[in-house]
């Protein structure tokens, strides 16, 4: 039997601050974690379990994995792992790569896959009574998205920390927005989490815009150690967009897990 790992205090502090600053989880919420099997989502699984046990609000926690049925990515080892942890788990198989070749128009594989996965997560949440979807993007992801939007889109934009989707029935939260990627990597390695490497040829065989931004930020941080602290100040208003539309996070009917 696997047991939940105890996250380091630094991760608990930063995640707890994000949960509080952005009012991410309310009493009675049913939270569905998007679990890819990467270091970030696995770290968030263990962090959310910690807060489920320790936080003053009561919330349910489950996870969903979208299997795109690609030869380069097999997340099925997560099935016995999640069973051993005793977490409610939804494993959704969808031939996304095949669908992309048949239906993709003027889009990239990554964009098509991301849109499909998001739709499947929304459907799973609705079918099983969840009202919050937790995603594992961290501060490095937000900084890279900000630069990509500024450089390639001419807009000041990044991922939001907490918002309602357009349909109005689901909220999306990103509890790791204050966390650095190296922190989740260190935790996953120290705790021996069963990280599944994703090696999609459509996304990873050639350098991507995001990889270029990651390398640019790494070079700049080597010269400016306070770079990400300064970027966080820049990004905070952007990641807060939509929060004013959630004055009181609507909780789903309480259905406590056994």
N, C-alpha and C positions, 0 to 999 in steps of 0.2 A: 504493500500500500504506500502510495506517495502521500506526503504531507505538505501542507502549505509552508512556504519559506517565509521567514521573518524578514521584511524589507529593512534596509538600513535607515537610521534615523534621518539622514539627509533627504532621502526619497520621501519618507513619510511627511517630513516638514514641508517640502515644496509641493507635494500633491495635496496635502491638507490645506495649505494656503490657497491653492488654486480652487479647490472645492468650495472654500469659504468665500473668497473674493468674488467668484462668479456665480455663487448660489446654485451650484450644479445639482445637488441632490436634496430633495425634500422628503419629509416623513411620508412613508407609504409608497414611494416611487418603486417601480419595477425596472431595473437597469439591465440592459442587454449589451454585453461587451462584444465588439467585433474582434474576434480572435483569429489572427492569421497564423500564429505559431512562431512569429518573429520575436526577437528579444523585447521589443517595446510592448506588444500586446500581452505577452506572457508576464512581463513585469507588472503591467497594469492589473492583470488578473489577481496577482498576489497582493497588490496594494489595495484594491477594492475590497478584497476579502478581509484585510486588516481593518479597514474603516467600517465594514459591515459589522464587525465584532466590537469595535471600540467607539464608533461615532455616536453622538447623542440622538441621531435620527435613525429610524428603522427603515431599511429598504431591502428589497429582494435583489439577488444577483444571479444572472445566468450568462451564457456565452453562445455565440454563433460563429461558425466557420463556413465560409463559402469556398467550396472545392471547384475550381474552374475546369477540372478534368484536363489538365495539361501534363504531358509527359515530363516536363521540367519541374513540376511542383506537386508534391504529394503530401497534403497535411493530414492524412488518415491516421498517423501515429498519435494525433491528439485525442482520438476517440477513447482508447484505453486509459490515457493519462487523465482526461477529464472525469472518466468514470471512477478512477481511483481517488480523485479529490472529492467526489460526491457533489459536483456542481451540475445543475441543470444545464444540458448542453444540446444544441441543435446543429446538426451537420448537414449542410445543404449542398448537394451535387448539382452542378449546372455546366453544360458543355460550352463555356464562354468562348474559348478559343475557336471552336467550330462555328459558333454563331457569329463571331467577329468576321470570319472569312466570308460568310454568307450575307451578312446584313450591314457591315460597316461601310459608311459612306465617306465623307471627307473628315474622318476622325482618325486618331492614332489608336493602336491597340490598347495602350495604357488608359487612354480616356474612355474607350468603349468598355474595357474591363472594369474600370472604377465605377462607371455609371451602372453597369449590370450588378456589380456586387452591392452597391448602395441600395438599389431597388430591391434586391433579394433580402437584405437585412431589414429594410422597412417592412417588407411583406411578412417576414418571420416575426418581427416585433408585434405587428398588428394581429397576426393569427394566434399568438400566445399571450396577449394581454400585457405587453411591455410598453411603457410610455417614454423611456429614456434609452438612447443608444450611446454607449461610451466608445470613443475612438482613442487610439494610442499615439497620435501625433505629439511630438515634443517640441521644445523650443528651437532646436536645430531645423526641424521641418518647417516651422513657421517662418524662421529667418530666410530659409531657402525659397519658400513660396513668395515672400515679400520681394526678394530680389528678382525672381522670375517675373512677377507681375509688373515691377517697375521697369525692368530692362526690356521685356518682350511685349508687354501689354500696355505700357504707358499709364499704369494705374497704381495708386498706393493701396494695396490690398494684401491680406493674408488670411489664413484660416481663423475662424471664430472660435472662441473658447466655449461658448454656450449659446444656443439659439434654437428657435422653433423652425421646423421645416415649413415649406410653403403651404402644405396641406393643413398645418396647424395642429395635428394630432400627435406629433412626436417631437421630442427635444433631443438635440445632439450635444454631448459634452466631450471636452478634451481635458481630462484631469492632469495630463503631463505637460501643460503649456509652459510651466516654469522649469521643467526638468531638462537637463542636457542629455544628448544621446549617449555620451560616454558613461553616464550614470546608470542607464538601463543596461548597457553592455556589461558593466562591472557587476551589477547585481545578478544578471542572468548567468554570468560565468561563475561567480562565487556560489550561487545557490544551485548550480547544476541544472538549470531549467532546460527542458527538452526543445531547444530552439530548432526550428525547421528552416533550412535555407531555401529561399525562393530564387530560382534561376530561370526566369522566363526569357526565352530567346528574343521575343518581341521587344522586351524592355531593357534587357541588361547586356546584350551582346555588344552594343555600341554605346559610347558615352552619351548621356542624356543632358538636357538643360539643367536638371536638378543636380546631377553629378558635377557639372561645371560650377554651379553655385556653391556646392559643398566644398569643392577644392579652393575656390576663391575665398570663402569664409575662413577656411583653415589657414591659408597663407596670411590673411589679414590678422587673424587672432594671434598668430605667432609674433606679430609686431605690436599688437594692441591687446594685451591680456584682458582688458575690461570691455572688449568688443561686444560680447553677448549681453553683458549687463546694460550697456548703452542701447543695444538693439531692443532689449526688452522694454525700455522706456519709450522707444519709438513705436513699438508694436502694440503696446497696451491699449491705446484708443482703438486700433484697428481690430484687435481680437475681442474687444468689448462690444463691437457693433451688434445690435440686435438684443443686447441684454436688457435694455430699457423696455422692451416689449414683453418681458417676463417678470412683471412686478411680483407675482406670487406664483412660483412654479407649480403647475397643476399636477397633483399626484393622482396616480391610478388607484383604484380600489385596492386596499391592502389585502394581499394574499401571501401570507408568510410561508416561507419554505419550511419543510419539516426538518 
